[in-house]
Each structure stands twice: as C-alpha cells, then as structure tokens.
Amino acid sequence: MSNTSCQSAEVNACRDDSAALALKLIAIASILLAGVVGIAIPLIGKQRRFLRTDGSLFVAAKAFAAGVILAPVLFTCSRYYERKQGLNRASEEQARVGSVDVAHHRDSHPHGQDACDGHVKDHGHGHNHRFSEGDEESGARHVAVSQILELGVVSHSVIIGLSLGVSQSPCTIRPLIAALSFHQFFEGFALGGCISQAQFKTLSATIMACFFAITTPAGIGIGTGISSFYNPHSSAALIAEGILDSSSAGILVYMALVDLIAADFLSKSMSCNFRLQLVSYFMLFLGAGMMAALAIWV
C-alpha cells in the first residue's frame, strides 16, 4: 500500500499538463516521421539494386527489424505471465513443438554443397513451370503476411498511442518519444518490406503505408483529447487494453518468428551463405538488445 502511495506521489510531482501537451505534439511529429521514413525505404528503394528485397542488405536489415519487433512483445508478455506457471508451461511446450518443426524442416531438405549447387542451378534453366507455380504461391503468402502483420502492428499501435496520449507526466512521455520513434521506424521497415514483396498495386501499398504511419499519432491525439475524463485504471479500460495487447502480441510473436525470422533463416539463400548467416544473427540480436537497452529508460 505504501509502495503504491509513493508511486502516486512521484507521478503527481512530475505532472505538468502544458509541458506534457508540448511533448505529445513533438511525439506525434517524431513518430509520424519515423513511421513514414521506415515504411517508405523498402517501398521506394526496391527500385534500387542495393535495396532489392532478395539482397543481403535487405535480409540483414529485416533481421534487425524482427529483433526490434519481437523484443518488446516478449518483455510485455513476461510482465503479465511471470507468475502464471500454467501459461509458462504452455509456452515451453509451444517452443518444443516449434523446435521439432524446425528440425523436421531441416531434415526434410538437402544440406551441404549439393543443396547449394542445386539452388544455383535452379536459377539457370529447365524449371520455368515449377518456378512460376512457386512464384505464385510465394506471392499469395507475402500478401497474407503483410496484411496480418499490419493488423498486429495497428492493434499494438492503438494501445501505445492511447497510453502516451492520456499521460500528463513529462517524465513518462520524454523517454517514450525516442523509444517509440526508433521502434516505429524499424516496425515500418519490416512491414514495408513485406508489402514490397507482396507486390501490391501502388494505390493499395500507399493506403497500407499511410494507415500504418498515422495509427500511433492518431492514438496519441485521441488519448490527448480524452485525457481529462479517461481513467486508464478502470475495469473497462483494462479489459480493452488486455484484449488488444494479447491479440496483437500473439500476432506479432508469430509473424516475427515464423514470417520474418524463419522464412529467411531457413531459406536456401541463407544456408548457402555463411557470412549472411553470421550478419543476420548479429543483426537480430542487436535489434532485440537495443530495444532491451531502451527499456531501461522507459
């Protein structure tokens, strides 16, 4: 009880409505700019050779973005579930099942130099029909991945924006500006890469990009507008936040692990390029580590 009183006193001591409003306006501009730049780089840069979606630079950057997306979701889940032994056991079982799936995938595909030689030959000649079928299936998969990833990102962004918008504490808002701008940039980069690989029409890609870019700033604006009467600790607010947080966390964990990490790390192009493997693993852990470091100040 005394601990709660101390926390409330600390929040009230740092409360400054006018300073908080100014910081929220800065946050809206900063996060909007970060989101626009992040999602625009893969969409515009796909015309450039060094930023093509099948290039090593893009794969390494996407691994970094996957770490940035995955880390905060796992931190959030660990906060809620650290005392829920049943859920922890379920997560352990899911991890075991996932490891079995990965092992099966690796065992069912050829390894070594023969597999790499076959990969090179496939790009040569004699496989036109199979390539067209695989290309069509891959295109449908990229469409589904980009749409589901955007759904998870948008759900997550709504809660983040509302939480920042209703806060009247500059001490809380100030570190969030840098952290959320960084997160929004690389989240946009990952989503932009998926949209680029899906090869949407220009109008559809633009709508998806704009919808992503404005979601968090819009959430901040809505939170600012309702901050005078909105109670984030009410039962209804906590239930809504819990539903959106849990659903978006599930989507983002799955998308990051399966469609951003596994899709690249289990590909032939990755397994046949040891240098790319090292760089991608390094970038993945670097992205997660940087988000973990930012969590110290947030």
KAMO-V180345 format. One record per residue. RES is the residue in three letters. SS is DSSP state (~ for helix, > for strand, _ for the rest). OMEGA is omega in degrees with one decimal (* if undefined). NEAR is the number of other ideal C-beta (glycine too) atoms within 12 Angstrom. Layout:
# KAMO-V180345
res->RES ss->SS omega->OMEGA near->NEAR
res->RES ss->SS omega->OMEGA near->NEAR
This chain:
# KAMO-V180345
res->MET ss->_ omega->179.5 near->7
res->SER ss->~ omega->178.6 near->8
res->ASN ss->~ omega->177.7 near->9
res->THR ss->~ omega->179.2 near->11
res->SER ss->~ omega->178.8 near->11
res->CYS ss->~ omega->178.8 near->12
res->GLN ss->~ omega->178.7 near->15
res->SER ss->~ omega->179.4 near->16
res->ALA ss->~ omega->179.4 near->13
res->GLU ss->~ omega->179.0 near->15
res->VAL ss->~ omega->-179.7 near->21
res->ASN ss->~ omega->-180.0 near->14
res->ALA ss->~ omega->-178.6 near->13
res->CYS ss->_ omega->-177.4 near->21
res->ARG ss->> omega->177.6 near->20
res->ASP ss->_ omega->-172.7 near->21
res->ASP ss->~ omega->-177.4 near->19
res->SER ss->~ omega->177.8 near->12
res->ALA ss->~ omega->178.9 near->20
res->ALA ss->~ omega->179.1 near->31
res->LEU ss->~ omega->178.5 near->26
res->ALA ss->~ omega->179.5 near->19
res->LEU ss->~ omega->177.7 near->33
res->LYS ss->~ omega->177.1 near->41
res->LEU ss->~ omega->176.0 near->22
res->ILE ss->~ omega->179.9 near->25
res->ALA ss->~ omega->179.1 near->40
res->ILE ss->~ omega->-179.0 near->34
res->ALA ss->~ omega->-176.9 near->21
res->SER ss->~ omega->-178.4 near->30
res->ILE ss->~ omega->177.5 near->43
res->LEU ss->~ omega->179.6 near->33
res->LEU ss->~ omega->-179.8 near->24
res->ALA ss->~ omega->179.4 near->32
res->GLY ss->~ omega->-179.6 near->43
res->VAL ss->~ omega->-179.2 near->29
res->VAL ss->~ omega->-178.1 near->26
res->GLY ss->~ omega->-177.4 near->40
res->ILE ss->~ omega->-178.5 near->42
res->ALA ss->~ omega->-176.3 near->29
res->ILE ss->~ omega->179.3 near->33
res->PRO ss->~ omega->-177.9 near->38
res->LEU ss->~ omega->179.7 near->36
res->ILE ss->~ omega->-175.3 near->21
res->GLY ss->~ omega->-179.7 near->24
res->LYS ss->_ omega->176.3 near->27
res->GLN ss->_ omega->179.3 near->13
res->ARG ss->_ omega->-174.9 near->16
res->ARG ss->~ omega->-175.2 near->13
res->PHE ss->~ omega->178.8 near->16
res->LEU ss->~ omega->179.6 near->26
res->ARG ss->_ omega->-170.7 near->19
res->THR ss->_ omega->177.0 near->35
res->ASP ss->_ omega->-179.8 near->26
res->GLY ss->_ omega->-177.7 near->23
res->SER ss->~ omega->-180.0 near->28
res->LEU ss->~ omega->-179.8 near->25
res->PHE ss->~ omega->179.9 near->34
res->VAL ss->~ omega->179.3 near->36
res->ALA ss->~ omega->178.4 near->32
res->ALA ss->~ omega->178.6 near->36
res->LYS ss->~ omega->175.7 near->48
res->ALA ss->~ omega->176.2 near->40
res->PHE ss->~ omega->179.6 near->39
res->ALA ss->~ omega->178.1 near->46
res->ALA ss->~ omega->176.1 near->43
res->GLY ss->~ omega->178.3 near->36
res->VAL ss->~ omega->-179.8 near->46
res->ILE ss->~ omega->-172.1 near->48
res->LEU ss->~ omega->-173.2 near->38
res->ALA ss->~ omega->-178.0 near->34
res->PRO ss->~ omega->177.7 near->39
res->VAL ss->~ omega->179.1 near->37
res->LEU ss->~ omega->176.4 near->27
res->PHE ss->~ omega->179.4 near->27
res->THR ss->~ omega->-179.3 near->30
res->CYS ss->~ omega->-178.0 near->24
res->SER ss->~ omega->177.4 near->20
res->ARG ss->~ omega->-175.5 near->15
res->TYR ss->~ omega->-168.4 near->20
res->TYR ss->~ omega->-173.3 near->21
res->GLU ss->_ omega->177.7 near->14
res->ARG ss->_ omega->-178.2 near->10
res->LYS ss->_ omega->-174.9 near->14
res->GLN ss->~ omega->-179.9 near->11
res->GLY ss->~ omega->179.3 near->11
res->LEU ss->~ omega->177.0 near->17
res->ASN ss->~ omega->178.2 near->17
res->ARG ss->~ omega->178.1 near->13
res->ALA ss->~ omega->178.1 near->15
res->SER ss->~ omega->177.9 near->23
res->GLU ss->~ omega->179.3 near->15
res->GLU ss->~ omega->177.2 near->14
res->GLN ss->~ omega->178.1 near->19
res->ALA ss->~ omega->178.5 near->17
res->ARG ss->~ omega->178.7 near->14
res->VAL ss->~ omega->178.7 near->14
res->GLY ss->~ omega->179.2 near->21
res->SER ss->~ omega->176.5 near->16
res->VAL ss->~ omega->178.5 near->14
res->ASP ss->~ omega->179.3 near->18
res->VAL ss->~ omega->179.3 near->20
res->ALA ss->~ omega->178.6 near->14
res->HIS ss->~ omega->179.7 near->13
res->HIS ss->~ omega->-178.2 near->20
res->ARG ss->~ omega->-178.7 near->21
res->ASP ss->~ omega->-176.4 near->12
res->SER ss->_ omega->178.4 near->12
res->HIS ss->_ omega->-179.0 near->20
res->PRO ss->_ omega->-178.7 near->16
res->HIS ss->_ omega->172.0 near->18
res->GLY ss->~ omega->-175.1 near->14
res->GLN ss->~ omega->179.6 near->12
res->ASP ss->~ omega->179.2 near->15
res->ALA ss->~ omega->179.5 near->21
res->CYS ss->~ omega->177.0 near->22
res->ASP ss->~ omega->177.8 near->16
res->GLY ss->~ omega->178.6 near->20
res->HIS ss->~ omega->179.8 near->23
res->VAL ss->~ omega->-178.2 near->16
res->LYS ss->~ omega->-179.7 near->14
res->ASP ss->~ omega->-179.4 near->19
res->HIS ss->_ omega->-176.5 near->17
res->GLY ss->_ omega->-173.1 near->12
res->HIS ss->_ omega->171.1 near->10
res->GLY ss->_ omega->-178.4 near->11
res->HIS ss->_ omega->-173.8 near->16
res->ASN ss->~ omega->-176.5 near->13
res->HIS ss->~ omega->180.0 near->10
res->ARG ss->~ omega->179.5 near->13
res->PHE ss->~ omega->-178.8 near->16
res->SER ss->~ omega->177.9 near->12
res->GLU ss->~ omega->179.0 near->13
res->GLY ss->~ omega->179.6 near->15
res->ASP ss->~ omega->178.8 near->17
res->GLU ss->~ omega->178.7 near->15
res->GLU ss->~ omega->178.6 near->14
res->SER ss->~ omega->178.4 near->22
res->GLY ss->~ omega->178.0 near->20
res->ALA ss->~ omega->179.1 near->17
res->ARG ss->~ omega->-179.9 near->21
res->HIS ss->~ omega->176.6 near->29
res->VAL ss->~ omega->180.0 near->26
res->ALA ss->~ omega->-179.4 near->20
res->VAL ss->~ omega->-177.5 near->32
res->SER ss->~ omega->-178.9 near->38
res->GLN ss->~ omega->-179.8 near->28
res->ILE ss->~ omega->178.1 near->28
res->LEU ss->~ omega->178.3 near->43
res->GLU ss->~ omega->177.7 near->38
res->LEU ss->~ omega->178.9 near->28
res->GLY ss->~ omega->-179.5 near->38
res->VAL ss->~ omega->-178.9 near->48
res->VAL ss->~ omega->178.4 near->33
res->SER ss->~ omega->179.6 near->32
res->HIS ss->~ omega->-176.6 near->40
res->SER ss->~ omega->178.8 near->41
res->VAL ss->~ omega->-179.6 near->33
res->ILE ss->~ omega->179.3 near->37
res->ILE ss->~ omega->-179.5 near->41
res->GLY ss->~ omega->178.9 near->37
res->LEU ss->~ omega->-178.6 near->33
res->SER ss->~ omega->178.5 near->36
res->LEU ss->~ omega->-176.6 near->45
res->GLY ss->~ omega->-177.0 near->38
res->VAL ss->~ omega->-179.4 near->33
res->SER ss->_ omega->176.4 near->34
res->GLN ss->_ omega->-177.3 near->28
res->SER ss->> omega->175.6 near->28
res->PRO ss->~ omega->179.1 near->26
res->CYS ss->~ omega->177.9 near->21
res->THR ss->~ omega->-173.5 near->30
res->ILE ss->~ omega->-172.4 near->38
res->ARG ss->~ omega->179.5 near->25
res->PRO ss->~ omega->180.0 near->23
res->LEU ss->~ omega->-178.4 near->36
res->ILE ss->~ omega->-179.5 near->36
res->ALA ss->~ omega->-176.6 near->25
res->ALA ss->~ omega->-177.6 near->33
res->LEU ss->~ omega->176.5 near->46
res->SER ss->~ omega->177.4 near->32
res->PHE ss->~ omega->-179.3 near->34
res->HIS ss->~ omega->-178.7 near->41
res->GLN ss->~ omega->-179.8 near->46
res->PHE ss->~ omega->-175.8 near->38
res->PHE ss->~ omega->171.5 near->44
res->GLU ss->~ omega->176.3 near->50
res->GLY ss->~ omega->178.7 near->47
res->PHE ss->~ omega->179.5 near->47
res->ALA ss->~ omega->179.6 near->49
res->LEU ss->~ omega->177.9 near->52
res->GLY ss->~ omega->176.6 near->44
res->GLY ss->~ omega->178.1 near->46
res->CYS ss->~ omega->178.1 near->47
res->ILE ss->~ omega->179.2 near->40
res->SER ss->~ omega->179.3 near->38
res->GLN ss->~ omega->179.2 near->35
res->ALA ss->~ omega->177.2 near->31
res->GLN ss->_ omega->173.9 near->22
res->PHE ss->_ omega->170.8 near->25
res->LYS ss->_ omega->-174.7 near->12
res->THR ss->~ omega->-179.0 near->15
res->LEU ss->~ omega->-179.5 near->10
res->SER ss->~ omega->179.3 near->19
res->ALA ss->~ omega->179.5 near->32
res->THR ss->~ omega->178.7 near->20
res->ILE ss->~ omega->179.5 near->18
res->MET ss->~ omega->179.9 near->33
res->ALA ss->~ omega->179.7 near->35
res->CYS ss->~ omega->180.0 near->25
res->PHE ss->~ omega->177.2 near->28
res->PHE ss->~ omega->-172.6 near->44
res->ALA ss->~ omega->-173.9 near->35
res->ILE ss->~ omega->-172.6 near->28
res->THR ss->~ omega->-179.7 near->38
res->THR ss->~ omega->175.4 near->46
res->PRO ss->~ omega->177.3 near->38
res->ALA ss->~ omega->176.7 near->27
res->GLY ss->~ omega->177.0 near->35
res->ILE ss->~ omega->178.7 near->41
res->GLY ss->~ omega->178.5 near->27
res->ILE ss->~ omega->178.6 near->26
res->GLY ss->~ omega->177.6 near->36
res->THR ss->~ omega->-179.1 near->30
res->GLY ss->~ omega->-176.5 near->18
res->ILE ss->~ omega->-174.3 near->18
res->SER ss->_ omega->-177.3 near->26
res->SER ss->_ omega->-178.4 near->13
res->PHE ss->_ omega->-178.3 near->11
res->TYR ss->_ omega->178.1 near->22
res->ASN ss->_ omega->-176.9 near->14
res->PRO ss->_ omega->-179.4 near->25
res->HIS ss->_ omega->177.6 near->15
res->SER ss->_ omega->-177.5 near->13
res->SER ss->~ omega->-178.7 near->11
res->ALA ss->~ omega->-179.8 near->13
res->ALA ss->~ omega->-179.5 near->22
res->LEU ss->~ omega->178.4 near->17
res->ILE ss->~ omega->179.4 near->14
res->ALA ss->~ omega->179.2 near->20
res->GLU ss->~ omega->179.7 near->31
res->GLY ss->~ omega->180.0 near->17
res->ILE ss->~ omega->-179.4 near->17
res->LEU ss->~ omega->179.9 near->29
res->ASP ss->~ omega->-176.6 near->33
res->SER ss->~ omega->-179.6 near->24
res->SER ss->~ omega->179.7 near->23
res->SER ss->~ omega->178.0 near->35
res->ALA ss->~ omega->178.1 near->33
res->GLY ss->~ omega->179.6 near->26
res->ILE ss->~ omega->-175.1 near->28
res->LEU ss->~ omega->176.9 near->41
res->VAL ss->~ omega->179.9 near->34
res->TYR ss->~ omega->-176.8 near->26
res->MET ss->~ omega->-179.1 near->37
res->ALA ss->~ omega->-176.8 near->45
res->LEU ss->~ omega->-171.3 near->29
res->VAL ss->~ omega->-170.0 near->28
res->ASP ss->~ omega->177.0 near->36
res->LEU ss->~ omega->-176.5 near->44
res->ILE ss->~ omega->-174.6 near->34
res->ALA ss->~ omega->-177.4 near->26
res->ALA ss->~ omega->179.1 near->32
res->ASP ss->~ omega->-173.8 near->40
res->PHE ss->~ omega->178.3 near->32
res->LEU ss->_ omega->-179.2 near->27
res->SER ss->_ omega->179.2 near->27
res->LYS ss->~ omega->-179.0 near->28
res->SER ss->~ omega->177.7 near->27
res->MET ss->~ omega->-176.9 near->31
res->SER ss->~ omega->-179.6 near->25
res->CYS ss->_ omega->-178.9 near->25
res->ASN ss->_ omega->-174.6 near->23
res->PHE ss->~ omega->179.3 near->14
res->ARG ss->~ omega->177.9 near->15
res->LEU ss->~ omega->176.4 near->27
res->GLN ss->~ omega->-179.0 near->23
res->LEU ss->~ omega->-178.9 near->17
res->VAL ss->~ omega->-177.7 near->25
res->SER ss->~ omega->176.8 near->37
res->TYR ss->~ omega->178.8 near->24
res->PHE ss->~ omega->-179.2 near->18
res->MET ss->~ omega->178.4 near->33
res->LEU ss->~ omega->-179.0 near->37
res->PHE ss->~ omega->176.2 near->22
res->LEU ss->~ omega->177.9 near->24
res->GLY ss->~ omega->178.5 near->37
res->ALA ss->~ omega->-179.4 near->31
res->GLY ss->~ omega->179.1 near->19
res->MET ss->~ omega->175.7 near->25
res->MET ss->~ omega->176.7 near->36
res->ALA ss->~ omega->178.2 near->22
res->ALA ss->~ omega->178.1 near->20
res->LEU ss->~ omega->-179.2 near->25
res->ALA ss->~ omega->178.7 near->24
res->ILE ss->_ omega->-176.6 near->12
res->TRP ss->_ omega->-176.8 near->16
res->VAL ss->_ omega->* near->25
